[in-house]
Amino acid sequence: MSQGINDYNEITINNIAGGALEEKFQAELTKVLTNINDPNAAEGKREITLKISMKPNAAGTAMDVVVKSTCSLQPDMAVETMAFLGKEGVTLKAYEHNPDQFRLPMQEGSIVEVLPKKSIGGN
């Protein structure tokens, strides 16, 4: 028995590719929210791009549909330091002084809790 047009579901943004567009959006949104909450990520906007491509057949009676998603995130912030040059014998070496950095090995009890810089919800 042949199928007619009424045997198929009309494509909408909610059901295209069996709901894959919504799933792809949710996956990209998770990446964006994780990047926003990362205290090492640089400030700036993030973007989610959803792309739906349609390629009709030669007769114009059917088409292939491809659903893609991407996101652009902010990279980790750059970290700067100051290094002093010195020699050990004939070997040139670099030495860093950072008063906020603990020296290793640390003494027991010298670690203090550091609260995160950002959090979603402001708490």
Residue frames relative to the residue before (quaternion, step in Angstrom):
aa qw qx qy qz dx dy dz
M 1.0000 0.0000 0.0000 0.0000 0.00 0.00 0.00
S 0.3741 -0.7480 0.5047 0.2142 3.60 -0.78 0.96
Q 0.4063 -0.7035 0.5332 0.2359 3.51 -1.21 0.58
G 0.2509 -0.7509 0.5919 0.1512 3.53 -1.13 0.70
I 0.7340 -0.4299 0.2981 0.4332 3.56 -1.32 0.16
N 0.6402 0.5423 -0.3256 0.4358 3.60 1.09 -0.60
D 0.5977 0.5669 -0.3589 0.4389 3.60 1.28 -0.17
Y 0.6754 0.4584 -0.2733 0.5090 3.59 1.32 -0.09
N 0.4649 -0.6546 0.5147 0.3008 3.55 -1.25 0.42
E 0.4633 -0.6505 0.5236 0.2969 3.54 -1.00 0.83
I 0.4468 -0.6960 0.4951 0.2662 3.59 -0.93 0.91
T 0.0310 0.7472 -0.6633 0.0290 3.52 -1.05 0.93
I 0.6688 -0.4839 0.3614 0.4336 3.58 -1.25 0.18
N 0.6509 0.5372 -0.3086 0.4387 3.59 1.16 -0.55
N 0.8154 0.2727 -0.1328 0.4931 3.60 1.02 -0.68
I 0.3793 0.7433 -0.4892 0.2536 3.62 1.22 0.00
A 0.8408 0.0628 -0.1092 0.5265 3.56 -0.99 0.95
G 0.6558 -0.5444 0.3078 0.4228 3.55 1.00 0.85
G 0.7063 -0.4517 0.2580 0.4802 3.60 1.13 0.62
A 0.3891 0.7549 -0.4589 0.2610 3.60 1.28 0.10
L 0.5979 0.5722 -0.3780 0.4150 3.62 1.03 -0.65
E 0.6674 0.4855 -0.3016 0.4773 3.59 0.91 -0.86
E 0.6395 0.5211 -0.3240 0.4631 3.60 0.99 -0.80
K 0.6581 0.4996 -0.3063 0.4727 3.57 0.96 -0.85
F 0.6246 0.5243 -0.3393 0.4688 3.60 0.99 -0.77
Q 0.6662 0.5064 -0.3093 0.4517 3.61 0.84 -0.92
A 0.6441 0.5181 -0.3214 0.4621 3.60 1.00 -0.81
E 0.6706 0.4780 -0.2974 0.4832 3.61 0.96 -0.85
L 0.6263 0.5396 -0.3360 0.4513 3.60 1.01 -0.78
T 0.6202 0.5339 -0.3379 0.4650 3.59 1.02 -0.75
K 0.6456 0.5118 -0.3163 0.4703 3.60 0.98 -0.84
V 0.6614 0.5079 -0.3061 0.4592 3.59 0.93 -0.91
L 0.6806 0.4863 -0.3005 0.4582 3.60 0.83 -0.93
T 0.6241 0.5262 -0.3325 0.4722 3.59 1.05 -0.73
N 0.6603 0.5018 -0.2967 0.4736 3.59 0.99 -0.86
I 0.6350 0.5199 -0.3295 0.4668 3.61 1.01 -0.76
N 0.7165 0.4538 -0.2487 0.4679 3.58 0.96 -0.86
D 0.5416 0.6225 -0.4006 0.3983 3.62 1.24 -0.21
P 0.3602 -0.7627 0.4894 0.2215 3.63 -0.49 1.10
N 0.6522 0.5086 -0.3196 0.4624 3.62 1.21 -0.29
A 0.5594 0.6113 -0.3941 0.3975 3.61 1.24 -0.22
A 0.5176 -0.6400 0.4800 0.3036 3.54 -1.08 0.81
E 0.5419 -0.5991 0.4730 0.3518 3.55 -1.25 0.44
G 0.4591 0.6664 -0.5095 0.2925 3.56 -1.18 0.49
K 0.6385 -0.5567 0.3749 0.3767 3.52 -1.30 0.22
R 0.2340 -0.7063 0.6485 0.1605 3.47 -1.36 0.44
E 0.1505 -0.7992 0.5776 0.0705 3.60 -1.11 0.59
I 0.1731 -0.7234 0.6567 0.1244 3.51 -1.26 0.63
T 0.0932 -0.7846 0.6122 0.0311 3.56 -0.89 0.98
L 0.1016 -0.7594 0.6416 0.0379 3.54 -0.89 1.03
K 0.0509 -0.8120 0.5812 -0.0127 3.58 -0.77 1.02
I 0.0792 -0.7698 0.6331 0.0175 3.53 -0.90 1.02
S 0.0851 -0.7965 0.5986 0.0099 3.58 -0.62 1.17
M 0.0807 -0.7923 0.6044 0.0198 3.55 -1.00 0.88
K 0.0599 -0.7923 0.6072 -0.0052 3.57 -0.77 1.08
P 0.2529 -0.7959 0.5306 0.1454 3.59 -0.38 1.21
N 0.5092 -0.6043 0.5012 0.3527 3.54 -1.26 0.40
A 0.7253 -0.4566 0.2890 0.4265 3.60 -1.28 0.24
A 0.6950 0.4737 -0.2765 0.4649 3.60 1.03 -0.73
G 0.4094 -0.7256 0.4628 0.3027 3.59 1.22 -0.34
T 0.5349 0.6458 -0.3885 0.3819 3.55 1.19 0.50
A 0.7760 0.1255 -0.0790 0.6130 3.59 1.29 -0.18
M 0.0980 -0.7977 0.5911 0.0675 3.57 -1.23 0.29
D 0.3972 -0.6469 0.5908 0.2733 3.51 -1.29 0.54
V 0.1489 -0.7835 0.6006 0.0574 3.57 -0.97 0.89
V 0.0645 -0.7798 0.6227 0.0053 3.56 -0.90 1.01
V 0.1421 -0.7830 0.6042 0.0405 3.56 -0.84 1.06
K 0.0213 0.7991 -0.5983 0.0544 3.59 -0.75 1.10
S 0.0797 -0.7771 0.6208 0.0656 3.54 -1.25 0.46
T 0.0055 0.7661 -0.6427 0.0063 3.53 -1.17 0.68
C 0.1092 -0.7658 0.6220 0.1215 3.53 -1.29 0.20
S 0.2515 -0.7228 0.6161 0.1865 3.53 -1.25 0.49
L 0.1648 -0.7983 0.5784 0.0317 3.52 -0.82 1.10
Q 0.5037 -0.6031 0.5059 0.3559 3.55 -1.30 0.09
P 0.4422 -0.6927 0.4946 0.2829 3.60 -0.92 0.82
D 0.6526 -0.4625 0.4014 0.4462 3.55 -1.30 0.11
M 0.5381 -0.6199 0.4638 0.3333 3.54 -1.12 0.73
A 0.5038 -0.6114 0.5129 0.3308 3.53 -1.19 0.56
V 0.1980 -0.7594 0.6089 0.1152 3.57 -1.13 0.63
E 0.1536 -0.7988 0.5779 0.0661 3.56 -0.81 1.01
T 0.0316 -0.7729 0.6335 0.0148 3.53 -1.23 0.53
M 0.3590 -0.6873 0.5772 0.2562 3.56 -1.31 0.08
A 0.0816 -0.7920 0.6046 0.0231 3.55 -0.88 0.96
F 0.2501 -0.7483 0.6005 0.1302 3.54 -1.09 0.82
L 0.3444 -0.7493 0.5328 0.1897 3.55 -0.95 0.90
G 0.0872 0.7819 -0.6130 0.0726 3.52 -1.08 0.75
K 0.3648 -0.7136 0.5500 0.2348 3.52 -1.29 0.16
E 0.1245 -0.7179 0.6782 0.0954 3.46 -1.25 0.68
G 0.7700 -0.0760 -0.0182 0.6333 3.51 -0.02 1.35
V 0.7620 -0.2925 0.2379 0.5265 3.58 -0.64 -1.12
T 0.5654 0.6103 -0.3715 0.4122 3.59 1.31 -0.03
L 0.3216 -0.7332 0.5720 0.1786 3.56 -0.84 1.05
K 0.0209 -0.8010 0.5973 -0.0335 3.58 -0.89 0.99
A 0.3051 -0.7165 0.5943 0.2007 3.56 -1.30 0.41
Y 0.1188 -0.7859 0.6061 0.0281 3.55 -1.02 0.92
E 0.2226 -0.7807 0.5751 0.1011 3.53 -0.92 0.97
H 0.0964 -0.7554 0.6434 0.0781 3.54 -1.14 0.73
N 0.1088 0.7623 -0.6266 0.1198 3.55 -0.63 1.18
P 0.3102 -0.7939 0.4892 0.1849 3.60 -0.27 1.22
D 0.6486 0.5165 -0.3269 0.4535 3.63 1.20 -0.34
Q 0.6356 0.5299 -0.3265 0.4568 3.58 1.24 -0.28
F 0.4225 -0.6906 0.5253 0.2619 3.57 -0.87 0.96
R 0.4060 -0.6805 0.5489 0.2661 3.57 -1.12 0.65
L 0.2955 -0.7533 0.5628 0.1686 3.53 -1.04 0.77
P 0.5548 -0.2238 -0.7996 0.0532 1.65 -1.89 1.55
M 0.4340 -0.7050 0.5027 0.2489 3.57 -1.08 0.76
Q 0.5017 -0.6273 0.5061 0.3142 3.52 -1.19 0.59
E 0.5824 -0.5750 0.4366 0.3737 3.58 -1.12 0.64
G 0.7890 0.2878 -0.2283 0.4925 3.59 -0.93 0.90
S 0.5792 0.6134 -0.3805 0.3788 3.62 1.21 -0.04
I 0.5772 0.5752 -0.3853 0.4331 3.60 1.25 -0.13
V 0.1132 -0.7762 0.6183 0.0505 3.55 -0.94 0.97
E 0.5340 -0.6266 0.4581 0.3351 3.58 -1.14 0.65
V 0.1492 -0.7666 0.6205 0.0710 3.54 -0.95 0.95
L 0.3323 -0.7517 0.5375 0.1888 3.57 -0.74 1.07
P 0.5518 -0.6171 0.4347 0.3547 3.63 -1.05 0.68
K 0.5512 -0.6357 0.4412 0.3121 3.57 -1.16 0.69
K 0.8049 0.1209 -0.0284 0.5802 3.57 1.00 -0.82
S 0.0736 0.7644 -0.6402 -0.0184 3.50 -1.29 0.35
I 0.5034 -0.6233 0.4935 0.3384 3.54 -1.12 0.59
G 0.7563 0.3315 -0.2700 0.4953 3.56 -0.86 0.96
G 0.4379 -0.7507 0.4127 0.2726 3.58 1.27 -0.09
N 0.5430 0.6204 -0.4180 0.3814 3.63 1.18 0.24
